[in-house]
Amino acid sequence: MRRYRIGEMASLSSLSERTIRYYEEQGLIKAGRSEGGQRWYTDEDLVYLRRIIELKGLGFSLVEIRRIFELKDSDRSGNLRRKALLSEYRKKLDEDLGKLEALQKHIDELEWHIHQLEKAEDGFTECPGALCASCQYRTRCTFFRSEGEKPSAD
């Protein structure tokens, strides 16, 4: 079994030594110690560090990652970890789809404002007025409340 010092592990994982120590403090990996007390790590630790990087990139917290890693000792078949990961991935997907929907609404709002400002190209002193009735955004416009209602110049 190959042993790596913390500097080697940092180079192999693209993490800082400080981050590796922090993950150790959080119980995500466990360094061995030499007789002189120097930390050493294994190929398995490198796999775990790379997995942490991957899961963090997907939005998992360190608490969630630790919970998944802790299943290893009681899950020889890997089925519990697979099911836990599947559940967590689905939860993250639902959260991200919600964020995507909110972002799309934000983008739509920006497009609406851009469209309104482009229509008022020759002078921007008030709402485009007569154009409101035919505007594709009239249902969202704060100036055009309903068909026939005069736009507000506020």
N, CA, C and O of each residue as an XYZ file, in Angstrom:
616
protein
N       0.853     -1.173      0.000
C       0.000      0.000      0.000
C       0.900      1.237      0.000
O       1.823      1.352      0.806
N       0.614      2.145     -0.909
C       1.386      3.378     -1.026
C       0.932      4.374      0.024
O      -0.260      4.508      0.301
N       1.895      5.067      0.601
C       1.608      6.111      1.580
C       2.027      7.457      1.011
O       3.072      7.586      0.374
N       1.184      8.460      1.257
C       1.451      9.804      0.779
C       1.539     10.763      1.952
O       0.761     10.669      2.902
N       2.476     11.672      1.885
C       2.537     12.739      2.877
C       1.507     13.789      2.473
O       1.009     13.777      1.347
N       1.195     14.683      3.384
C       0.118     15.639      3.139
C       0.400     16.521      1.922
O      -0.526     16.855      1.183
N       1.652     16.902      1.699
C       1.989     17.716      0.536
C       1.739     16.967     -0.762
O       1.246     17.544     -1.732
N       2.080     15.681     -0.783
C       1.821     14.859     -1.965
C       0.317     14.725     -2.196
O      -0.159     14.812     -3.328
N      -0.416     14.514     -1.117
C      -1.859     14.360     -1.218
C      -2.491     15.655     -1.733
O      -3.438     15.620     -2.518
N      -1.963     16.792     -1.288
C      -2.469     18.080     -1.760
C      -2.248     18.214     -3.274
O      -3.141     18.651     -4.001
N      -1.079     17.844     -3.730
C      -0.787     17.919     -5.168
C      -1.679     16.981     -5.967
O      -2.193     17.363     -7.019
N      -1.864     15.776     -5.487
C      -2.667     14.783     -6.212
C      -4.152     15.127     -6.235
O      -4.850     14.804     -7.196
N      -4.633     15.775     -5.190
C      -6.062     16.061     -5.079
C      -6.433     17.470     -5.524
O      -7.614     17.779     -5.682
N      -5.429     18.332     -5.729
C      -5.654     19.748     -6.057
C      -6.313     20.506     -4.910
O      -6.951     21.536     -5.126
N      -6.159     20.003     -3.709
C      -6.648     20.679     -2.512
C      -5.462     21.223     -1.733
O      -4.338     20.745     -1.892
N      -5.704     22.209     -0.903
C      -4.626     22.715     -0.060
C      -4.423     21.774      1.129
O      -5.317     21.010      1.491
N      -3.251     21.844      1.718
C      -2.979     21.046      2.926
C      -3.961     21.426      4.025
O      -4.431     20.568      4.773
N      -4.266     22.710      4.117
C      -5.212     23.184      5.142
C      -6.589     22.547      4.944
O      -7.230     22.135      5.911
N      -7.043     22.466      3.685
C      -8.352     21.860      3.401
C      -8.342     20.384      3.760
O      -9.310     19.878      4.327
N      -7.266     19.694      3.438
C      -7.163     18.267      3.773
C      -7.224     18.082      5.284
O      -7.908     17.181      5.769
N      -6.517     18.921      6.029
C      -6.574     18.840      7.494
C      -7.994     19.112      7.995
O      -8.476     18.454      8.917
N      -8.651     20.090      7.373
C     -10.029     20.419      7.776
C     -10.953     19.232      7.538
O     -11.773     18.907      8.397
N     -10.833     18.588      6.393
C     -11.664     17.409      6.107
C     -11.377     16.298      7.110
O     -12.275     15.547      7.489
N     -10.144     16.201      7.528
C      -9.789     15.210      8.558
C     -10.462     15.576      9.886
O     -11.006     14.709     10.569
N     -10.421     16.859     10.246
C     -11.079     17.322     11.477
C     -12.581     17.053     11.435
O     -13.194     16.776     12.466
N     -13.169     17.133     10.245
C     -14.597     16.915     10.076
C     -14.959     15.434     10.002
O     -16.137     15.095      9.887
N     -13.974     14.557     10.065
C     -14.222     13.126     10.061
C     -14.474     12.534      8.683
O     -14.987     11.420      8.576
N     -14.122     13.263      7.625
C     -14.349     12.769      6.272
C     -13.249     11.820      5.808
O     -13.501     10.902      5.027
N     -12.051     12.043      6.282
C     -10.934     11.126      6.027
C     -10.184     10.956      7.336
O     -10.344     11.745      8.267
N      -9.369      9.924      7.395
C      -8.606      9.684      8.619
C      -7.170      9.369      8.230
O      -6.888      8.342      7.612
N      -6.282     10.257      8.596
C      -4.869     10.078      8.273
C      -4.241      9.079      9.233
O      -4.573      9.028     10.418
N      -3.326      8.286      8.687
C      -2.489      7.470      9.547
C      -1.377      8.358     10.101
O      -1.208      9.497      9.666
N      -0.633      7.838     11.049
C       0.463      8.615     11.627
C       1.719      7.753     11.664
O       1.677      6.561     11.965
N       2.837      8.401     11.347
C       4.127      7.722     11.460
C       4.531      7.702     12.931
O       3.875      8.323     13.768
N       5.606      6.990     13.242
C       6.070      6.957     14.634
C       6.417      8.348     15.127
O       6.304      8.634     16.319
N       6.839      9.212     14.220
C       7.162     10.593     14.577
C       5.959     11.517     14.599
O       6.099     12.708     14.876
N       4.755     10.975     14.305
C       3.534     11.762     14.359
C       3.170     12.449     13.045
O       2.209     13.216     12.981
N       3.954     12.164     11.991
C       3.659     12.784     10.701
C       2.467     12.099     10.033
O       2.350     10.873     10.053
N       1.575     12.915      9.436
C       0.405     12.376      8.744
C       0.838     11.633      7.485
O       1.801     12.007      6.816
N       0.090     10.563      7.183
C       0.235      9.889      5.891
C      -1.129      9.404      5.436
O      -2.008      9.109      6.247
N      -1.286      9.329      4.138
C      -2.563      8.999      3.528
C      -2.377      7.875      2.516
O      -1.261      7.588      2.083
N      -3.488      7.246      2.148
C      -3.453      6.116      1.218
C      -4.186      6.472     -0.082
O      -4.775      7.545     -0.214
N      -4.130      5.543     -1.023
C      -4.883      5.712     -2.273
C      -6.378      5.833     -1.985
O      -7.082      6.584     -2.661
N      -6.862      5.103     -0.994
C      -8.275      5.183     -0.624
C      -8.627      6.591     -0.151
O      -9.699      7.103     -0.473
N      -7.730      7.223      0.614
C      -7.963      8.596      1.056
C      -8.053      9.543     -0.139
O      -8.862     10.470     -0.147
N      -7.217      9.300     -1.146
C      -7.247     10.116     -2.358
C      -8.594      9.965     -3.073
O      -9.167     10.943     -3.551
N      -9.082      8.738     -3.136
C     -10.405      8.497     -3.740
C     -11.472      9.274     -2.966
O     -12.343      9.897     -3.572
N     -11.410      9.243     -1.645
C     -12.390      9.955     -0.827
C     -12.285     11.470     -1.024
O     -13.304     12.158     -1.086
N     -11.065     11.990     -1.122
C     -10.912     13.426     -1.355
C     -11.508     13.825     -2.703
O     -12.179     14.851     -2.816
N     -11.261     13.019     -3.704
C     -11.828     13.319     -5.026
C     -13.352     13.212     -4.999
O     -14.040     13.965     -5.689
N     -13.870     12.295     -4.219
C     -15.328     12.145     -4.091
C     -15.929     13.356     -3.375
O     -17.007     13.830     -3.735
N     -15.221     13.848     -2.358
C     -15.668     15.046     -1.642
C     -15.748     16.218     -2.614
O     -16.734     16.955     -2.621
N     -14.716     16.390     -3.431
C     -14.688     17.476     -4.415
C     -15.887     17.354     -5.354
O     -16.562     18.343     -5.641
N     -16.145     16.139     -5.827
C     -17.264     15.907     -6.741
C     -18.605     16.236     -6.079
O     -19.433     16.936     -6.661
N     -18.812     15.731     -4.869
C     -20.086     15.940     -4.178
C     -20.283     17.408     -3.801
O     -21.398     17.921     -3.893
N     -19.223     18.084     -3.382
C     -19.333     19.513     -3.086
C     -19.699     20.279     -4.350
O     -20.482     21.227     -4.296
N     -19.141     19.878     -5.482
C     -19.472     20.509     -6.752
C     -20.935     20.343     -7.127
O     -21.487     21.158     -7.865
N     -21.560     19.294     -6.623
C     -22.982     19.049     -6.871
C     -23.875     19.718     -5.823
O     -25.099     19.606     -5.878
N     -23.249     20.415     -4.869
C     -24.019     21.157     -3.878
C     -24.200     20.467     -2.538
O     -24.959     20.949     -1.697
N     -23.524     19.355     -2.320
C     -23.647     18.652     -1.044
C     -22.843     19.385      0.031
O     -21.753     19.895     -0.233
N     -23.386     19.430      1.225
C     -22.659     20.003      2.361
C     -21.723     18.935      2.923
O     -21.878     17.751      2.626
N     -20.771     19.348      3.722
C     -19.860     18.387      4.346
C     -20.604     17.466      5.303
O     -20.230     16.304      5.459
N     -21.639     17.965      5.936
C     -22.452     17.123      6.835
C     -23.124     16.011      6.032
O     -23.130     14.852      6.446
N     -23.690     16.373      4.881
C     -24.339     15.370      4.027
C     -23.322     14.348      3.515
O     -23.606     13.151      3.459
N     -22.147     14.828      3.147
C     -21.103     13.937      2.645
C     -20.646     12.989      3.752
O     -20.493     11.790      3.516
N     -20.430     13.508      4.933
C     -20.006     12.661      6.052
C     -21.051     11.591      6.341
O     -20.703     10.438      6.593
N     -22.317     11.960      6.306
C     -23.393     10.988      6.561
C     -23.333      9.842      5.541
O     -23.507      8.679      5.904
N     -23.094     10.164      4.295
C     -22.982      9.138      3.255
C     -21.743      8.275      3.488
O     -21.804      7.051      3.374
N     -20.618      8.916      3.815
C     -19.373      8.168      4.052
C     -19.494      7.242      5.258
O     -18.922      6.152      5.266
N     -20.234      7.672      6.272
C     -20.377      6.867      7.487
C     -21.120      5.563      7.234
O     -20.988      4.619      8.013
N     -21.893      5.495      6.166
C     -22.613      4.261      5.836
C     -21.665      3.132      5.445
O     -22.042      1.961      5.482
N     -20.444      3.479      5.072
C     -19.482      2.472      4.601
C     -19.279      1.340      5.609
O     -19.242      0.169      5.230
N     -19.149      1.680      6.871
C     -18.861      0.673      7.892
C     -20.003     -0.309      8.123
O     -19.770     -1.453      8.512
N     -21.233      0.132      7.884
C     -22.377     -0.745      8.126
C     -23.014     -1.254      6.836
O     -24.081     -1.867      6.863
N     -22.360     -0.999      5.716
C     -22.980     -1.298      4.420
C     -21.995     -2.045      3.516
O     -21.445     -1.469      2.578
N     -21.784     -3.296      3.797
C     -20.827     -4.089      3.016
C     -21.228     -4.227      1.552
O     -20.360     -4.280      0.680
N     -22.522     -4.288      1.266
C     -22.977     -4.477     -0.119
C     -22.959     -3.177     -0.915
O     -22.905     -3.208     -2.144
N     -23.003     -2.038     -0.233
C     -23.052     -0.749     -0.902
C     -24.458     -0.286     -1.233
O     -24.645      0.826     -1.727
N     -25.453     -1.129     -0.965
C     -26.828     -0.771     -1.312
C     -27.365      0.405     -0.503
O     -28.091      1.244     -1.037
N     -27.017      0.472      0.773
C     -27.478      1.597      1.592
C     -26.897      2.908      1.073
O     -27.602      3.912      0.968
N     -25.594      2.888      0.747
C     -24.965      4.095      0.210
C     -25.570      4.475     -1.137
O     -25.807      5.654     -1.403
N     -25.819      3.489     -1.978
C     -26.416      3.750     -3.288
C     -27.785      4.401     -3.116
O     -28.096      5.388     -3.783
N     -28.608      3.845     -2.215
C     -29.941      4.403     -1.987
C     -29.866      5.796     -1.360
O     -30.641      6.685     -1.713
N     -28.936      5.976     -0.434
C     -28.772      7.295      0.192
C     -28.328      8.320     -0.850
O     -28.843      9.438     -0.884
N     -27.383      7.942     -1.690
C     -26.927      8.854     -2.737
C     -28.046      9.167     -3.724
O     -28.224     10.315     -4.129
N     -28.788      8.151     -4.101
C     -29.898      8.347     -5.027
C     -30.905      9.339     -4.444
O     -31.373     10.239     -5.141
N     -31.230      9.171     -3.183
C     -32.158     10.073     -2.512
C     -31.590     11.495     -2.468
O     -32.303     12.457     -2.753
N     -30.327     11.624     -2.117
C     -29.694     12.937     -2.034
C     -29.610     13.598     -3.407
O     -29.866     14.795     -3.538
N     -29.249     12.818     -4.436
C     -29.180     13.359     -5.797
C     -30.544     13.860     -6.239
O     -30.643     14.927     -6.846
N     -31.594     13.111     -5.946
C     -32.947     13.548     -6.317
C     -33.333     14.833     -5.592
O     -33.948     15.724     -6.179
N     -32.971     14.924     -4.324
C     -33.267     16.123     -3.546
C     -32.521     17.325     -4.132
O     -33.096     18.404     -4.279
N     -31.256     17.139     -4.461
C     -30.469     18.221     -5.065
C     -31.042     18.619     -6.420
O     -31.097     19.804     -6.747
N     -31.468     17.640     -7.207
C     -32.058     17.926     -8.508
C     -33.318     18.761     -8.346
O     -33.510     19.736     -9.073
N     -34.180     18.393     -7.404
C     -35.400     19.169     -7.150
C     -35.066     20.604     -6.735
O     -35.698     21.552     -7.200
N     -34.069     20.758     -5.856
C     -33.657     22.087     -5.417
C     -33.139     22.901     -6.601
O     -33.489     24.071     -6.756
N     -32.311     22.283     -7.427
C     -31.729     22.992     -8.566
C     -32.768     23.329     -9.624
O     -32.679     24.377    -10.264
N     -33.752     22.457     -9.817
C     -34.832     22.772    -10.753
C     -35.635     23.973    -10.253
O     -36.075     24.804    -11.047
N     -35.823     24.062     -8.945
C     -36.496     25.230     -8.364
C     -35.683     26.498     -8.589
O     -36.238     27.548     -8.911
N     -34.368     26.399     -8.419
C     -33.496     27.552     -8.671
C     -33.534     27.942    -10.147
O     -33.537     29.125    -10.488
N     -33.562     26.935    -11.015
C     -33.618     27.195    -12.451
C     -34.911     27.915    -12.817
O     -34.901     28.841    -13.628
N     -36.013     27.494    -12.225
C     -37.306     28.147    -12.484
C     -37.271     29.603    -12.031
O     -37.749     30.492    -12.736
N     -36.702     29.839    -10.851
C     -36.595     31.216    -10.345
C     -35.680     32.043    -11.246
O     -35.964     33.211    -11.513
N     -34.599     31.454    -11.710
C     -33.689     32.153    -12.601
C     -34.375     32.470    -13.926
O     -34.172     33.550    -14.480
N     -35.180     31.549    -14.440
C     -35.896     31.792    -15.691
C     -36.885     32.950    -15.532
O     -37.040     33.763    -16.443
N     -37.547     33.025    -14.384
C     -38.458     34.147    -14.124
C     -37.686     35.463    -14.097
O     -38.146     36.478    -14.619
N     -36.523     35.429    -13.490
C     -35.663     36.612    -13.421
C     -35.233     37.034    -14.826
O     -35.267     38.220    -15.155
N     -34.835     36.084    -15.641
C     -34.437     36.362    -17.023
C     -35.604     36.941    -17.809
O     -35.435     37.909    -18.551
N     -36.783     36.355    -17.652
C     -37.976     36.870    -18.330
C     -38.246     38.315    -17.933
O     -38.604     39.138    -18.776
N     -38.076     38.620    -16.665
C     -38.296     39.980    -16.187
C     -37.287     40.942    -16.814
O     -37.655     42.040    -17.232
N     -36.043     40.545    -16.879
C     -35.031     41.387    -17.516
C     -35.339     41.598    -18.996
O     -35.198     42.709    -19.508
N     -35.757     40.544    -19.679
C     -36.112     40.664    -21.090
C     -37.270     41.640    -21.279
O     -37.279     42.428    -22.224
N     -38.245     41.581    -20.374
C     -39.375     42.488    -20.443
C     -38.903     43.940    -20.334
O     -39.316     44.796    -21.116
N     -38.037     44.204    -19.362
C     -37.535     45.564    -19.178
C     -36.726     46.016    -20.395
O     -36.859     47.157    -20.837
N     -35.909     45.150    -20.926
C     -35.138     45.482    -22.121
C     -36.079     45.811    -23.277
O     -35.882     46.797    -23.986
N     -37.095     44.982    -23.459
C     -38.067     45.200    -24.522
C     -38.743     46.561    -24.352
O     -38.886     47.302    -25.324
N     -39.153     46.890    -23.154
C     -39.814     48.165    -22.895
C     -38.874     49.331    -23.192
O     -39.288     50.323    -23.793
N     -37.641     49.221    -22.787
C     -36.693     50.308    -23.022
C     -36.348     50.447    -24.497
O     -36.128     51.556    -24.982
N     -36.301     49.344    -25.203
C     -36.035     49.406    -26.640
C     -37.193     50.078    -27.386
O     -36.957     50.803    -28.353
N     -38.427     49.854    -26.958
C     -39.597     50.466    -27.593
C     -39.612     51.980    -27.369
O     -40.167     52.712    -28.189
N     -39.030     52.450    -26.305
C     -39.029     53.866    -25.969
C     -37.735     54.534    -26.428
O     -37.257     55.474    -25.794
N     -37.183     54.052    -27.514
C     -35.876     54.479    -28.008
C     -35.773     55.988    -28.277
O     -34.730     56.586    -28.008
N     -36.841     56.614    -28.806
C     -36.781     58.022    -29.196
C     -36.986     58.991    -28.043
O     -36.869     60.202    -28.231
N     -37.275     58.510    -26.915
C     -37.489     59.388    -25.769
C     -38.035     58.567    -24.627
O     -39.027     57.853    -24.779
N     -37.411     58.665    -23.525
C     -37.831     57.852    -22.390
C     -38.271     58.773    -21.268
O     -37.528     59.036    -20.323
N     -39.486     59.250    -21.394
C     -40.036     60.101    -20.348
C     -41.175     59.434    -19.620
O     -41.519     59.826    -18.504
N     -41.771     58.417    -20.246
C     -42.872     57.690    -19.619
C     -43.046     56.352    -20.321
O     -42.314     56.034    -21.258
N     -43.993     55.591    -19.874
C     -44.330     54.309    -20.478
C     -44.635     54.513    -21.960
O     -45.143     55.573    -22.325
N     -44.349     53.551    -22.821
C     -44.606     53.709    -24.254
C     -46.051     54.023    -24.613
O     -46.322     54.290    -25.784
N     -46.977     54.007    -23.692
C     -48.336     54.483    -23.930
C     -49.167     53.621    -24.846
O     -49.526     52.499    -24.492
N     -49.477     54.135    -26.027
C     -50.382     53.455    -26.948
C     -49.889     52.060    -27.312
O     -50.695     51.201    -27.670
N     -48.625     51.822    -27.231
C     -48.096     50.507    -27.574
C     -48.454     49.446    -26.523
O     -48.380     48.250    -26.804
N     -48.831     49.867    -25.342
C     -49.130     48.925    -24.265
C     -50.216     47.913    -24.638
O     -50.105     46.734    -24.302
N     -51.254     48.363    -25.323
C     -52.379     47.479    -25.635
C     -51.960     46.298    -26.497
O     -52.583     45.238    -26.432
N     -50.915     46.462    -27.304
C     -50.481     45.374    -28.178
C     -49.189     44.715    -27.695
O     -48.663     43.812    -28.345
N     -48.702     45.160    -26.588
C     -47.431     44.635    -26.075
C     -47.590     43.186    -25.609
O     -48.576     42.845    -24.956
N     -46.633     42.354    -25.940
C     -46.684     40.946    -25.535
C     -46.530     40.773    -24.026
O     -46.827     39.705    -23.490
N     -46.070     41.812    -23.346
C     -45.852     41.734    -21.907
C     -46.929     42.459    -21.096
O     -46.763     42.666    -19.894
N     -48.020     42.840    -21.739
C     -49.004     43.680    -21.046
C     -49.596     43.020    -19.808
O     -50.019     43.718    -18.887
N     -49.636     41.687    -19.764
C     -50.194     41.027    -18.588
C     -49.276     41.165    -17.376
O     -49.709     40.956    -16.242
N     -48.034     41.509    -17.605
C     -47.066     41.656    -16.514
C     -46.754     43.104    -16.204
O     -46.160     43.418    -15.173
N     -47.159     43.979    -17.101
C     -46.761     45.382    -17.013
C     -47.429     46.062    -15.827
O     -48.640     45.958    -15.632
N     -46.633     46.748    -15.052
C     -47.191     47.488    -13.919
C     -47.881     48.761    -14.377
O     -48.633     49.365    -13.612
N     -47.632     49.186    -15.637
C     -48.250     50.387    -16.171
C     -49.579     50.087    -16.849
O     -50.452     50.951    -16.929
N     -49.731     48.846    -17.340
C     -50.936     48.482    -18.083
C     -51.680     47.431    -17.282
O     -51.295     46.262    -17.291
N     -52.717     47.819    -16.602
C     -53.400     46.922    -15.675
C     -54.397     46.000    -16.377
O     -54.478     44.817    -16.045
N     -55.153     46.521    -17.340
C     -56.127     45.702    -18.057
C     -56.442     46.369    -19.387
O     -56.098     47.532    -19.601
N     -57.096     45.635    -20.280
C     -57.490     46.197    -21.577
C     -58.266     47.490    -21.359
O     -59.182     47.544    -20.539
N     -57.898     48.513    -22.089
C     -58.641     49.759    -22.029
C     -58.229     50.697    -20.922
O     -58.542     51.886    -20.977
N     -57.539     50.198    -19.922
C     -57.103     51.076    -18.831
C     -55.882     51.845    -19.307
O     -54.957     51.275    -19.884
N     -55.894     53.118    -19.063
C     -54.811     53.976    -19.512
C     -53.555     53.687    -18.702
O     -53.631     53.544    -17.482
N     -52.400     53.598    -19.359
C     -51.161     53.349    -18.631
C     -50.838     54.484    -17.665
O     -51.145     55.647    -17.929
N     -50.234     54.140    -16.575
C     -49.839     55.124    -15.579
C     -48.524     55.758    -16.004
O     -47.665     55.077    -16.564
N     -48.353     57.040    -15.749
C     -47.114     57.750    -16.089
C     -46.210     57.880    -14.881
O     -45.296     58.704    -14.889
N     -46.436     57.098    -13.852
C     -45.645     57.178    -12.617
C     -44.201     56.877    -12.864
O     -43.398     56.901    -11.931
